[in-house]
Every structure is written in structure tokens, then in C-alpha cells.
Amino acid sequence: MKRIVTLGFLLAGLSLILSSCQDYNTNMRKKITGKAGELVVIVPTPTWEGATGKRFREVMAQPQLGLPQEEPIFDLIAVPPSAFKEIFKTSRNIVQIKISTTIDSSKVEFKKDIWAWPQAVVNIQARSTEDFHQLFDQYSDRIVAYMLRAERDRLQINYKKYHDKAAKNVIRNKFNIELNVPPGFKVTKERDDFAWVRYETPDISQGILIHTYPYTSDSTFTENYILNKRDSILKAHVEGPADGSYMTTEHQVPTIFNVFELRKNYAAETRGLWKVEGDYMGGPFINLTVLDAANNRIVMLDGYVYAPRFDKRNLLRQVEAMVHSVQLPDQDKNDKIASQVKMGN
């Protein structure tokens, strides 16, 4: 489905929902359980096996776009209410579905940290099946975005607490930005305006390419410009295993492009597939291009995954959390410039 394409616009807004909830003393809460990407659905078995469950699965297990092989955006685990015991109450993502005429009014509630931390919970209450379908059609995009944001936030919490200090210092000193990458990521290549940060094992490779360049035109934030700039950087700096080979964008597969605000900074996100020209390697990528208005420059962060024998959804989400953790210098100046632009409009 293509509905997931629009969710990039909702993620930033839904951070307000997450931050406005009551602040719990997290040190006193149980830690969440379960694997990344899992979502526990509390729902009666007949409901799950009927039209309601089918509709829910169509949305919450739709294919994640931007991957070379099909993977669902969430791995769903259906649990009947009678079996919703302590073992499931600490799950990282929970959706509770209740359909009953005893309910006062149909509604959707977004909550966090009910039984564990950091936990995302959505309660869907409907007086009838018809009411549920109406509610779900109205709120499904927000529910997906809420859960995706919770997944990203958990990763960023971990990366902020546990990060590779050497890589962080190199990135800070070279580009004057803050970026959190987990232990094991190393800066393996540096040029005047470029750095390659990566993590390598015999089975997988994850990397982030960092590039800065002057901001000269609004055309910088068009899909074609970003892809052309990306390809020129990859050809110049990211060589493949064979002589003369290099990384590039797989243009035979459409990319997914969104313009949005990242911590009040104008930004664009591009997702798609990469390949190695002159070889057979490939995988998914996420490109984040951010305007640093105070310094009249563009900061481009390009994350990629290579894991030919493994699922890639969670590996790409790890890289996504890293690039979205970027913080620019002089943010107060950027905020002032953004405010002046908006006032001028």
C-alpha cells in the first residue's frame, strides 16, 4: 500500500502526543519486553478472525516500503483478553480493541508507559463493528505513525545513552553537528566535506555517509536534485569491491520522497534502493537532507544497509534513528530565521 508514504509528515506532529503524556518516574517502571517491530493486539479471537481483524492486518501488517523484499511494518501477535496477563503487559507496543454495546462512546486513545517503559499503547473502543471500522479508517495513519515514532524514539534513547564516543567526536569536530551512533561504528573515510561511518560484520553492513555543501537554491530540496547530488557523492567516495565499481541509486525502483520539518529545520527524506554499479551488491537506503540556515549550508546524511541473507526492516530502522538524531549548531539562530520566514509569509 502507498498510505505509508504520507506517514513521514505525521511522525513529527505525533512527537507532541508522546511528550505531552504524563511524565512517569521511569526508574520505577518495568522495562519493556519483546522484539523490535512487534505489536501485541488484545482482541477476542472471533473478532480477530473476522472482517475487523482482516482490516486491522491490512493496515498494521502492510508491506514496509523501500525494502528489496517484502516485510510487514509490524509483526502482529494476537492475544485474547483472557490471556492478557503480566507476560504480555510489558510488551513494547500494544493495541487493545474492544467492541461492545456497553461502551459509553467510541474513541481512540494514545497512551504510553502503562505497564512498562518505554511503552506505546493504543486503546480502540467502539460500540459496534461499524463504529470500529469508521474509527479505524479515521485514525489508522495516526496509529501507525505513533507506533513507528515509538520504535524510533526507543532506539534514539539507547543511542544517546550508549554511543561510540570516538565516532561522535570525529563527526562533531569535522562537521560541527551532533550525531549518535552505537558502539562499533567507526569513521573509516574522511575528506574535506565528507565522512563515511560504518559498522561491519561478516554478515551485515550498516553505514552513514555525511556530506555538507553550501545552500544556494530552493531547488536543493527537490527529489531530482537530492538524488543527483547523492549519486555524485557515492560515485566519488563509495567504491565497490570490483575495480571501477561504485555505489549508486537504483533508479529502476521509484523512491519515496517527503519534505517536512526536523526540529524546526527544513528537511527532506528520501527512501529507496541502492546498488553497486559494476557489481551485484544492493540494499535499502534512507537519505536525510537538512537545511542549516544559520550557517548557509546543507547537511546530508545517507544511511544504508547491506544484509543479503537477512531481513532488513529493523536494520534500516536502526540507521534511520541514527540519521534522525542529528542536531545542528546554532539552533537558536535557525529557529529565529525560521520564525522570520514564517512571519514574512
MARDRENGU-833227 format. One record per residue (C-alpha): residue number from 1; residue in one letter; y negated, x negated, z negated. Coordinates in nm, 4 decimals, decimal comma. Layout:
N
+-----+--------+----------+----------+----------+
! num ! residu !    north !     east !       up !
+-----+--------+----------+----------+----------+
! NUM !      A !        Y !        X !        Z !
...
+-----+--------+----------+----------+----------+
END
This chain:
345
+-----+--------+----------+----------+----------+
! num ! residu !    north !     east !       up !
+-----+--------+----------+----------+----------+
!   1 !      M !   0,0000 !   0,0000 !   0,0000 !
!   2 !      K !  -0,3563 !  -0,1114 !   0,0580 !
!   3 !      R !  -0,5091 !   0,0510 !  -0,2515 !
!   4 !      I !  -0,4613 !  -0,2689 !  -0,4467 !
!   5 !      V !  -0,7209 !  -0,4332 !  -0,2209 !
!   6 !      T !  -1,0038 !  -0,2464 !  -0,3969 !
!   7 !      L !  -0,8957 !  -0,3448 !  -0,7453 !
!   8 !      G !  -1,0946 !  -0,6681 !  -0,7423 !
!   9 !      F !  -1,4090 !  -0,4556 !  -0,7767 !
!  10 !      L !  -1,2689 !  -0,2754 !  -1,0814 !
!  11 !      L !  -1,1481 !  -0,5783 !  -1,2772 !
!  12 !      A !  -1,4950 !  -0,6945 !  -1,3777 !
!  13 !      G !  -1,6017 !  -0,3469 !  -1,4911 !
!  14 !      L !  -1,2877 !  -0,2901 !  -1,6884 !
!  15 !      S !  -1,3560 !  -0,6003 !  -1,8952 !
!  16 !      L !  -1,6148 !  -0,3793 !  -2,0706 !
!  17 !      I !  -1,3394 !  -0,1383 !  -2,1720 !
!  18 !      L !  -1,1337 !  -0,4251 !  -2,3116 !
!  19 !      S !  -1,4251 !  -0,5788 !  -2,5023 !
!  20 !      S !  -1,5669 !  -0,2523 !  -2,6383 !
!  21 !      C !  -1,2484 !  -0,1529 !  -2,8186 !
!  22 !      Q !  -1,2355 !  -0,2042 !  -3,1937 !
!  23 !      D !  -1,2007 !  -0,5738 !  -3,2843 !
!  24 !      Y !  -0,8836 !  -0,6327 !  -3,4847 !
!  25 !      N !  -0,8036 !  -0,9302 !  -3,7039 !
!  26 !      T !  -0,5632 !  -1,0834 !  -3,4551 !
!  27 !      N !  -0,4267 !  -1,3321 !  -3,7047 !
!  28 !      M !  -0,2701 !  -1,0398 !  -3,8924 !
!  29 !      R !  -0,1124 !  -0,8786 !  -3,5851 !
!  30 !      K !   0,2316 !  -0,9377 !  -3,4426 !
!  31 !      K !   0,2367 !  -1,1367 !  -3,1199 !
!  32 !      I !   0,3327 !  -0,9580 !  -2,8004 !
!  33 !      T !   0,6803 !  -0,9859 !  -2,6529 !
!  34 !      G !   0,8210 !  -0,9592 !  -2,3023 !
!  35 !      K !   0,7768 !  -1,1469 !  -1,9781 !
!  36 !      A !   0,4594 !  -1,1775 !  -1,7738 !
!  37 !      G !   0,4240 !  -0,8823 !  -1,5392 !
!  38 !      E !   0,6483 !  -0,6470 !  -1,7388 !
!  39 !      L !   0,5287 !  -0,2953 !  -1,8120 !
!  40 !      V !   0,7149 !  -0,0653 !  -2,0526 !
!  41 !      V !   0,6856 !   0,3049 !  -1,9686 !
!  42 !      I !   0,7561 !   0,5506 !  -2,2526 !
!  43 !      V !   0,8709 !   0,8624 !  -2,0731 !
!  44 !      P !   1,1517 !   1,1207 !  -2,1035 !
!  45 !      T !   1,4419 !   1,0410 !  -1,8713 !
!  46 !      P !   1,4228 !   1,3708 !  -1,6725 !
!  47 !      T !   1,0513 !   1,3083 !  -1,6129 !
!  48 !      W !   1,1168 !   0,9519 !  -1,5002 !
!  49 !      E !   1,3906 !   1,0586 !  -1,2625 !
!  50 !      G !   1,1840 !   1,3410 !  -1,1146 !
!  51 !      A !   0,8729 !   1,3631 !  -0,8981 !
!  52 !      T !   0,6474 !   1,2381 !  -1,1775 !
!  53 !      G !   0,8435 !   0,9157 !  -1,2189 !
!  54 !      K !   0,8590 !   0,8661 !  -0,8438 !
!  55 !      R !   0,4822 !   0,8996 !  -0,8136 !
!  56 !      F !   0,4296 !   0,6587 !  -1,1027 !
!  57 !      R !   0,6599 !   0,3973 !  -0,9485 !
!  58 !      E !   0,4902 !   0,4267 !  -0,6090 !
!  59 !      V !   0,1671 !   0,3046 !  -0,7678 !
!  60 !      M !   0,2713 !   0,0800 !  -1,0551 !
!  61 !      A !   0,5505 !  -0,0948 !  -0,8622 !
!  62 !      Q !   0,3729 !  -0,1116 !  -0,5265 !
!  63 !      P !   0,4001 !  -0,4463 !  -0,3472 !
!  64 !      Q !   0,1599 !  -0,7171 !  -0,4564 !
!  65 !      L !  -0,0445 !  -0,8064 !  -0,1520 !
!  66 !      G !  -0,0985 !  -1,1654 !  -0,0495 !
!  67 !      L !   0,2576 !  -1,2875 !  -0,1052 !
!  68 !      P !   0,5010 !  -1,4132 !   0,1590 !
!  69 !      Q !   0,7861 !  -1,1999 !   0,0216 !
!  70 !      E !   0,7620 !  -0,8525 !  -0,1314 !
!  71 !      E !   0,7237 !  -0,8416 !  -0,5100 !
!  72 !      P !   0,6010 !  -0,5461 !  -0,7214 !
!  73 !      I !   0,2705 !  -0,5735 !  -0,9043 !
!  74 !      F !   0,4602 !  -0,4839 !  -1,2251 !
!  75 !      D !   0,8231 !  -0,4930 !  -1,3342 !
!  76 !      L !   0,8765 !  -0,1472 !  -1,4829 !
!  77 !      I !   1,1025 !  -0,0762 !  -1,7819 !
!  78 !      A !   1,1511 !   0,2954 !  -1,8582 !
!  79 !      V !   1,2191 !   0,3801 !  -2,2240 !
!  80 !      P !   1,2725 !   0,7377 !  -2,3532 !
!  81 !      P !   1,0548 !   0,8322 !  -2,6546 !
!  82 !      S !   1,3586 !   0,8470 !  -2,8854 !
!  83 !      A !   1,4294 !   0,4789 !  -2,8127 !
!  84 !      F !   1,0711 !   0,3615 !  -2,8606 !
!  85 !      K !   1,1449 !   0,1505 !  -3,1664 !
!  86 !      E !   0,9973 !  -0,1722 !  -3,3030 !
!  87 !      I !   1,1637 !  -0,3869 !  -3,0366 !
!  88 !      F !   0,9563 !  -0,2155 !  -2,7653 !
!  89 !      K !   0,6360 !  -0,1581 !  -2,9653 !
!  90 !      T !   0,5373 !  -0,5239 !  -2,9356 !
!  91 !      S !   0,5625 !  -0,5201 !  -2,5559 !
!  92 !      R !   0,2651 !  -0,6728 !  -2,3756 !
!  93 !      N !   0,1903 !  -0,3714 !  -2,1503 !
!  94 !      I !   0,2745 !  -0,0125 !  -2,2455 !
!  95 !      V !   0,2116 !   0,3188 !  -2,0730 !
!  96 !      Q !   0,3012 !   0,6345 !  -2,2670 !
!  97 !      I !   0,3498 !   0,9543 !  -2,0673 !
!  98 !      K !   0,3595 !   1,2878 !  -2,2469 !
!  99 !      I !   0,3672 !   1,6203 !  -2,0666 !
! 100 !      S !   0,3701 !   1,9262 !  -2,2928 !
! 101 !      T !   0,2005 !   2,2618 !  -2,3264 !
! 102 !      T !   0,1367 !   2,1754 !  -2,6934 !
! 103 !      I !  -0,1231 !   1,9159 !  -2,5892 !
! 104 !      D !  -0,4786 !   2,0337 !  -2,6506 !
! 105 !      S !  -0,6244 !   1,8760 !  -2,3396 !
! 106 !      S !  -0,5089 !   1,6498 !  -2,0600 !
! 107 !      K !  -0,6514 !   1,2968 !  -2,0816 !
! 108 !      V !  -0,6015 !   0,9253 !  -2,0199 !
! 109 !      E !  -0,6756 !   0,6772 !  -2,2997 !
! 110 !      F !  -0,7169 !   0,2993 !  -2,2644 !
! 111 !      K !  -0,6331 !   0,1115 !  -2,5834 !
! 112 !      K !  -0,5446 !  -0,2403 !  -2,6935 !
! 113 !      D !  -0,3626 !  -0,4171 !  -2,9763 !
! 114 !      I !  -0,1996 !  -0,1059 !  -3,1227 !
! 115 !      W !   0,1264 !  -0,2697 !  -3,2331 !
! 116 !      A !   0,0760 !  -0,6333 !  -3,1297 !
! 117 !      W !  -0,1768 !  -0,8793 !  -2,9909 !
! 118 !      P !  -0,2958 !  -0,9176 !  -2,7181 !
! 119 !      Q !  -0,1564 !  -0,5848 !  -2,6015 !
! 120 !      A !  -0,2701 !  -0,3315 !  -2,3404 !
! 121 !      V !  -0,1775 !   0,0347 !  -2,3898 !
! 122 !      V !  -0,2488 !   0,3413 !  -2,1778 !
! 123 !      N !  -0,1741 !   0,6928 !  -2,3008 !
! 124 !      I !  -0,1437 !   0,9674 !  -2,0391 !
! 125 !      Q !  -0,1273 !   1,3182 !  -2,1858 !
! 126 !      A !  -0,1003 !   1,6245 !  -1,9642 !
! 127 !      R !  -0,0350 !   1,9930 !  -2,0286 !
! 128 !      S !   0,1715 !   2,0275 !  -1,7109 !
! 129 !      T !   0,3226 !   1,8264 !  -1,4293 !
! 130 !      E !   0,0407 !   1,9410 !  -1,2050 !
! 131 !      D !  -0,2148 !   1,8172 !  -1,4567 !
! 132 !      F !  -0,0365 !   1,4814 !  -1,4759 !
! 133 !      H !  -0,0443 !   1,4308 !  -1,1001 !
! 134 !      Q !  -0,4125 !   1,5220 !  -1,0889 !
! 135 !      L !  -0,4912 !   1,2830 !  -1,3747 !
! 136 !      F !  -0,2818 !   1,0029 !  -1,2334 !
! 137 !      D !  -0,4384 !   1,0315 !  -0,8886 !
! 138 !      Q !  -0,7796 !   1,0079 !  -1,0552 !
! 139 !      Y !  -0,7044 !   0,7176 !  -1,2906 !
! 140 !      S !  -0,4253 !   0,5190 !  -1,1201 !
! 141 !      D !  -0,6531 !   0,2463 !  -0,9822 !
! 142 !      R !  -0,8155 !   0,2008 !  -1,3228 !
! 143 !      I !  -0,4761 !   0,1835 !  -1,4927 !
! 144 !      V !  -0,3550 !  -0,0843 !  -1,2523 !
! 145 !      A !  -0,6792 !  -0,2808 !  -1,2888 !
! 146 !      Y !  -0,6683 !  -0,2500 !  -1,6687 !
! 147 !      M !  -0,3178 !  -0,3945 !  -1,6844 !
! 148 !      L !  -0,3917 !  -0,6686 !  -1,4308 !
! 149 !      R !  -0,7008 !  -0,7695 !  -1,6260 !
! 150 !      A !  -0,4968 !  -0,7808 !  -1,9468 !
! 151 !      E !  -0,2454 !  -1,0136 !  -1,7782 !
! 152 !      R !  -0,5240 !  -1,2445 !  -1,6627 !
! 153 !      D !  -0,7010 !  -1,2394 !  -1,9990 !
! 154 !      R !  -0,3845 !  -1,3482 !  -2,1811 !
! 155 !      L !  -0,3450 !  -1,6466 !  -1,9517 !
! 156 !      Q !  -0,7091 !  -1,7429 !  -1,9934 !
! 157 !      I !  -0,6815 !  -1,7209 !  -2,3717 !
! 158 !      N !  -0,3881 !  -1,9625 !  -2,3580 !
! 159 !      Y !  -0,5580 !  -2,1988 !  -2,1126 !
! 160 !      K !  -0,8743 !  -2,2079 !  -2,3223 !
! 161 !      K !  -0,6734 !  -2,2995 !  -2,6313 !
! 162 !      Y !  -0,4218 !  -2,5291 !  -2,4618 !
! 163 !      H !  -0,5597 !  -2,7183 !  -2,1641 !
! 164 !      D !  -0,5393 !  -3,0621 !  -2,0098 !
! 165 !      K !  -0,8384 !  -3,2407 !  -2,1624 !
! 166 !      A !  -0,8343 !  -3,5281 !  -1,9149 !
! 167 !      A !  -0,8466 !  -3,2949 !  -1,6139 !
! 168 !      K !  -1,1119 !  -3,0792 !  -1,7795 !
! 169 !      N !  -1,3326 !  -3,3843 !  -1,8449 !
! 170 !      V !  -1,2996 !  -3,5126 !  -1,4877 !
! 171 !      I !  -1,3934 !  -3,1713 !  -1,3484 !
! 172 !      R !  -1,6888 !  -3,1383 !  -1,5879 !
! 173 !      N !  -1,8248 !  -3,4848 !  -1,5128 !
! 174 !      K !  -1,7757 !  -3,4599 !  -1,1373 !
! 175 !      F !  -1,8894 !  -3,1034 !  -1,0679 !
! 176 !      N !  -2,0766 !  -3,0000 !  -1,3841 !
! 177 !      I !  -1,8575 !  -2,6921 !  -1,4269 !
! 178 !      E !  -1,6124 !  -2,5840 !  -1,6946 !
! 179 !      L !  -1,2563 !  -2,5077 !  -1,5822 !
! 180 !      N !  -0,9456 !  -2,4702 !  -1,7975 !
! 181 !      V !  -0,6116 !  -2,5829 !  -1,6546 !
! 182 !      P !  -0,2872 !  -2,6057 !  -1,8562 !
! 183 !      P !  -0,1344 !  -2,9333 !  -1,9756 !
! 184 !      G !   0,0399 !  -3,1138 !  -1,6934 !
! 185 !      F !  -0,2288 !  -3,0527 !  -1,4303 !
! 186 !      K !  -0,3714 !  -3,3814 !  -1,3087 !
! 187 !      V !  -0,6601 !  -3,4786 !  -1,0840 !
! 188 !      T !  -0,4777 !  -3,6552 !  -0,8005 !
! 189 !      K !  -0,7558 !  -3,6971 !  -0,5444 !
! 190 !      E !  -1,1340 !  -3,7299 !  -0,5622 !
! 191 !      R !  -1,4064 !  -3,7511 !  -0,3018 !
! 192 !      D !  -1,7850 !  -3,7105 !  -0,3300 !
! 193 !      D !  -1,7756 !  -3,3313 !  -0,3277 !
! 194 !      F !  -1,4027 !  -3,2657 !  -0,3561 !
! 195 !      A !  -1,1186 !  -3,2884 !  -0,6085 !
! 196 !      W !  -0,7519 !  -3,1921 !  -0,5995 !
! 197 !      V !  -0,5966 !  -3,0816 !  -0,9286 !
! 198 !      R !  -0,2239 !  -3,0128 !  -0,9249 !
! 199 !      Y !   0,0981 !  -2,9679 !  -1,1160 !
! 200 !      E !   0,4202 !  -3,0870 !  -0,9561 !
! 201 !      T !   0,7884 !  -3,0370 !  -1,0401 !
! 202 !      P !   1,0941 !  -3,0803 !  -0,8184 !
! 203 !      D !   1,0948 !  -2,7026 !  -0,7609 !
! 204 !      I !   0,7330 !  -2,5832 !  -0,7519 !
! 205 !      S !   0,3811 !  -2,6997 !  -0,6836 !
! 206 !      Q !   0,0603 !  -2,5391 !  -0,8071 !
! 207 !      G !  -0,2793 !  -2,6738 !  -0,7198 !
! 208 !      I !  -0,6530 !  -2,6119 !  -0,7274 !
! 209 !      L !  -0,8890 !  -2,7583 !  -0,4697 !
! 210 !      I !  -1,2504 !  -2,7858 !  -0,5868 !
! 211 !      H !  -1,5358 !  -2,8276 !  -0,3421 !
! 212 !      T !  -1,9130 !  -2,7918 !  -0,3720 !
! 213 !      Y !  -2,1715 !  -2,7724 !  -0,0930 !
! 214 !      P !  -2,5350 !  -2,6634 !  -0,0535 !
! 215 !      Y !  -2,6194 !  -2,2943 !  -0,0306 !
! 216 !      T !  -2,8132 !  -2,2457 !   0,2913 !
! 217 !      S !  -2,7472 !  -1,8901 !   0,4102 !
! 218 !      D !  -2,6164 !  -1,5500 !   0,3068 !
! 219 !      S !  -2,3547 !  -1,5922 !   0,5784 !
! 220 !      T !  -2,1782 !  -1,8175 !   0,3284 !
! 221 !      F !  -2,0341 !  -1,5019 !   0,1759 !
! 222 !      T !  -1,8674 !  -1,3661 !   0,4863 !
! 223 !      E !  -1,4930 !  -1,3809 !   0,5356 !
! 224 !      N !  -1,5092 !  -1,5854 !   0,8554 !
! 225 !      Y !  -1,7438 !  -1,8436 !   0,7067 !
! 226 !      I !  -1,5287 !  -1,8907 !   0,3971 !
! 227 !      L !  -1,2068 !  -1,9223 !   0,5970 !
! 228 !      N !  -1,3627 !  -2,1711 !   0,8388 !
! 229 !      K !  -1,5039 !  -2,3745 !   0,5506 !
! 230 !      R !  -1,1671 !  -2,3588 !   0,3748 !
! 231 !      D !  -0,9806 !  -2,4814 !   0,6832 !
! 232 !      S !  -1,2213 !  -2,7698 !   0,7360 !
! 233 !      I !  -1,1784 !  -2,8835 !   0,3741 !
! 234 !      L !  -0,7995 !  -2,8552 !   0,3903 !
! 235 !      K !  -0,7766 !  -3,0499 !   0,7159 !
! 236 !      A !  -0,9934 !  -3,3267 !   0,5781 !
! 237 !      H !  -0,8342 !  -3,3642 !   0,2356 !
! 238 !      V !  -0,4898 !  -3,1996 !   0,2061 !
! 239 !      E !  -0,2360 !  -3,3854 !   0,4127 !
! 240 !      G !   0,1194 !  -3,2606 !   0,4673 !
! 241 !      P !   0,4446 !  -3,4554 !   0,4389 !
! 242 !      A !   0,4674 !  -3,5410 !   0,8111 !
! 243 !      D !   0,2304 !  -3,7741 !   0,9927 !
! 244 !      G !  -0,0737 !  -3,5833 !   1,1120 !
! 245 !      S !   0,0209 !  -3,2629 !   0,9253 !
! 246 !      Y !  -0,2261 !  -3,0798 !   0,7007 !
! 247 !      M !  -0,2685 !  -2,7559 !   0,5070 !
! 248 !      T !  -0,4455 !  -2,4660 !   0,6748 !
! 249 !      T !  -0,4754 !  -2,0867 !   0,6575 !
! 250 !      E !  -0,2021 !  -1,8734 !   0,8120 !
! 251 !      H !  -0,4231 !  -1,6669 !   1,0412 !
! 252 !      Q !  -0,1376 !  -1,4553 !   1,1766 !
! 253 !      V !  -0,1383 !  -1,2626 !   0,8465 !
! 254 !      P !  -0,4563 !  -1,0691 !   0,7508 !
! 255 !      T !  -0,6403 !  -1,1996 !   0,4465 !
! 256 !      I !  -0,7719 !  -0,9816 !   0,1640 !
! 257 !      F !  -1,1446 !  -1,0224 !   0,1051 !
! 258 !      N !  -1,3675 !  -0,8867 !  -0,1738 !
! 259 !      V !  -1,7266 !  -0,9564 !  -0,2769 !
! 260 !      F !  -1,8074 !  -0,8991 !  -0,6442 !
! 261 !      E !  -1,9880 !  -1,0435 !  -0,9482 !
! 262 !      L !  -1,8234 !  -1,3093 !  -1,1645 !
! 263 !      R !  -2,0083 !  -1,3273 !  -1,4953 !
! 264 !      K !  -2,3193 !  -1,2023 !  -1,3121 !
! 265 !      N !  -2,2849 !  -1,4648 !  -1,0382 !
! 266 !      Y !  -2,2447 !  -1,3550 !  -0,6765 !
! 267 !      A !  -1,8884 !  -1,4343 !  -0,5695 !
! 268 !      A !  -1,6224 !  -1,3689 !  -0,3085 !
! 269 !      E !  -1,2465 !  -1,3703 !  -0,3466 !
! 270 !      T !  -1,0095 !  -1,4263 !  -0,0546 !
! 271 !      R !  -0,6305 !  -1,3967 !  -0,0751 !
! 272 !      G !  -0,3779 !  -1,4812 !   0,1895 !
! 273 !      L !  -0,1104 !  -1,7244 !   0,3020 !
! 274 !      W !  -0,1347 !  -2,0953 !   0,3773 !
! 275 !      K !   0,0845 !  -2,3110 !   0,5960 !
! 276 !      V !   0,1144 !  -2,6762 !   0,6883 !
! 277 !      E !   0,0189 !  -2,7468 !   1,0484 !
! 278 !      G !   0,2888 !  -2,9726 !   1,1882 !
! 279 !      D !   0,5492 !  -2,8827 !   0,9231 !
! 280 !      Y !   0,7271 !  -2,5810 !   0,7735 !
! 281 !      M !   0,5699 !  -2,5510 !   0,4275 !
! 282 !      G !   0,3754 !  -2,2450 !   0,3192 !
! 283 !      G !   0,2897 !  -2,0028 !   0,0392 !
! 284 !      P !   0,0152 !  -1,7830 !  -0,1100 !
! 285 !      F !  -0,3413 !  -1,8835 !  -0,1969 !
! 286 !      I !  -0,6442 !  -1,7404 !  -0,3741 !
! 287 !      N !  -0,9917 !  -1,8661 !  -0,2880 !
! 288 !      L !  -1,2872 !  -1,8060 !  -0,5213 !
! 289 !      T !  -1,6330 !  -1,8856 !  -0,3842 !
! 290 !      V !  -1,9214 !  -1,8629 !  -0,6337 !
! 291 !      L !  -2,2985 !  -1,8941 !  -0,5940 !
! 292 !      D !  -2,4595 !  -2,1329 !  -0,8426 !
! 293 !      A !  -2,8124 !  -2,0134 !  -0,7731 !
! 294 !      A !  -2,9815 !  -2,2362 !  -1,0322 !
! 295 !      N !  -2,8504 !  -2,5450 !  -0,8519 !
! 296 !      N !  -2,8712 !  -2,4010 !  -0,4996 !
! 297 !      R !  -2,5048 !  -2,4733 !  -0,4321 !
! 298 !      I !  -2,1703 !  -2,3098 !  -0,3670 !
! 299 !      V !  -1,8694 !  -2,3786 !  -0,5860 !
! 300 !      M !  -1,5422 !  -2,3154 !  -0,4020 !
! 301 !      L !  -1,2137 !  -2,3096 !  -0,5905 !
! 302 !      D !  -0,8948 !  -2,2707 !  -0,3894 !
! 303 !      G !  -0,5671 !  -2,2165 !  -0,5751 !
! 304 !      Y !  -0,2266 !  -2,2288 !  -0,4083 !
! 305 !      V !   0,1440 !  -2,2061 !  -0,4906 !
! 306 !      Y !   0,4446 !  -2,3650 !  -0,3229 !
! 307 !      A !   0,7781 !  -2,2419 !  -0,4567 !
! 308 !      P !   1,0195 !  -2,1825 !  -0,1671 !
! 309 !      R !   1,3153 !  -2,0723 !  -0,3816 !
! 310 !      F !   1,1321 !  -1,8646 !  -0,6423 !
! 311 !      D !   0,9246 !  -1,5513 !  -0,6848 !
! 312 !      K !   0,5568 !  -1,6360 !  -0,6615 !
! 313 !      R !   0,3668 !  -1,3436 !  -0,8139 !
! 314 !      N !   0,3393 !  -1,4844 !  -1,1650 !
! 315 !      L !   0,2832 !  -1,8398 !  -1,0414 !
! 316 !      L !  -0,0095 !  -1,7195 !  -0,8312 !
! 317 !      R !  -0,1489 !  -1,5181 !  -1,1237 !
! 318 !      Q !  -0,1487 !  -1,8367 !  -1,3296 !
! 319 !      V !  -0,3584 !  -2,0117 !  -1,0658 !
! 320 !      E !  -0,5793 !  -1,7029 !  -1,0362 !
! 321 !      A !  -0,6507 !  -1,7125 !  -1,4107 !
! 322 !      M !  -0,7456 !  -2,0794 !  -1,3826 !
! 323 !      V !  -0,9954 !  -2,0410 !  -1,0982 !
! 324 !      H !  -1,1470 !  -1,7285 !  -1,2569 !
! 325 !      S !  -1,2077 !  -1,9227 !  -1,5790 !
! 326 !      V !  -1,4811 !  -2,1253 !  -1,4061 !
! 327 !      Q !  -1,8132 !  -2,1378 !  -1,5893 !
! 328 !      L !  -2,1291 !  -2,2680 !  -1,4272 !
! 329 !      P !  -2,4019 !  -2,4806 !  -1,5861 !
! 330 !      D !  -2,7477 !  -2,3317 !  -1,6393 !
! 331 !      Q !  -2,6039 !  -1,9817 !  -1,6617 !
! 332 !      D !  -2,9232 !  -1,8585 !  -1,8282 !
! 333 !      K !  -3,1168 !  -1,9669 !  -1,5186 !
! 334 !      N !  -2,8602 !  -1,7994 !  -1,2947 !
! 335 !      D !  -2,8928 !  -1,4788 !  -1,4958 !
! 336 !      K !  -3,2729 !  -1,4919 !  -1,4645 !
! 337 !      I !  -3,2543 !  -1,5451 !  -1,0874 !
! 338 !      A !  -3,0050 !  -1,2585 !  -1,0505 !
! 339 !      S !  -3,2305 !  -1,0322 !  -1,2575 !
! 340 !      Q !  -3,5333 !  -1,1193 !  -1,0447 !
! 341 !      V !  -3,3407 !  -1,0496 !  -0,7235 !
! 342 !      K !  -3,2295 !  -0,7102 !  -0,8529 !
! 343 !      M !  -3,5842 !  -0,6245 !  -0,9599 !
! 344 !      G !  -3,7081 !  -0,7253 !  -0,6140 !
! 345 !      N !  -3,4599 !  -0,4880 !  -0,4556 !
+-----+--------+----------+----------+----------+
END
